[in-house]
Amino acid sequence: MIFYAFDLEDYITTRDFYEPYESFVPGKIVQSFDALMDALDNEDYEGEKVIPFLDKHFKYQDGRSSERLVRNLFGS
């Protein structure tokens, strides 16, 4: 994933995040259009950050979330 955070400093100044953005997002952060194009051209996604993000934020990663939701709402 590539995060095009052109307004990151402004956002942090006016709102901020619960966690440090740079260590939270599961991919490369770019702040200019040229950097975005370079990352896309070079396929520089920092994909190694995705699995730790999923492990931290998603209890189930088996593709059956809708099934669990329906069972919880309507019973088995």
N, C-alpha and C positions, 0 to 999 in steps of 0.2 A: 504494500500500500504506500501511496505517496500522499502526504498531507500538505496541501497548498495553503499555508498559513501566512498569507501576505500581510495580515493585520494583527499578528500575534502580540506584538508589544502593546498596541492600543487596547486589545482585548484584555490582556493581563492587567493593564493600568486601570481600566474601567470596570472590569468584572472579576477577573482572575478565575482560577480553576480549583477544584478540591485537591487535586494532586498536581505535581509539577508536569506541565504539558510535555516537555522534552522526554521525560522518562515514562510517561503514561501511554502515549500513542504507539500503536504497533506497526510502525513503518517510518520511512524517511520523511523528514520535515523540510520543506523548501519554502522560501519567503519571497521569491521573485519568479516571474514568468520564465526568464531564461534558465533559472535553476530547475524549474519544473520540466522544461523541455529537455534539458540535459539529463535529468533523472529518467525521463521516459525513453530518450534515445539510447541510454546506456543500460536500461532495465535495472536501475538501481533502486530497489524497493525496500531493502533491509528486511526481507522476509523472515529472517531469524527471530524477529521480535513478535511475530504473530502467535506462535505456540505458547510462549509464556503469558501473553495477554489472554488468550483463550482459557488457559488453565486457571488463571486468576479470577476471571470474570464470568465464566460459563460452567456451571456444574455439570450439565449434560451436553455432550458433543456428538450425539449419535444420530442426529437427523430425525428424532421422534418427538420433538417438542410439541407439535400440534396434536399428536396422539395423546400425549400426557395431559395437555390442556383440556381436550374434549372429555377424557376420562374423569378428570377432576371436576369439570362442570356438570357432566351428565351421568357419571358413574360408569362402571365397567360394562 
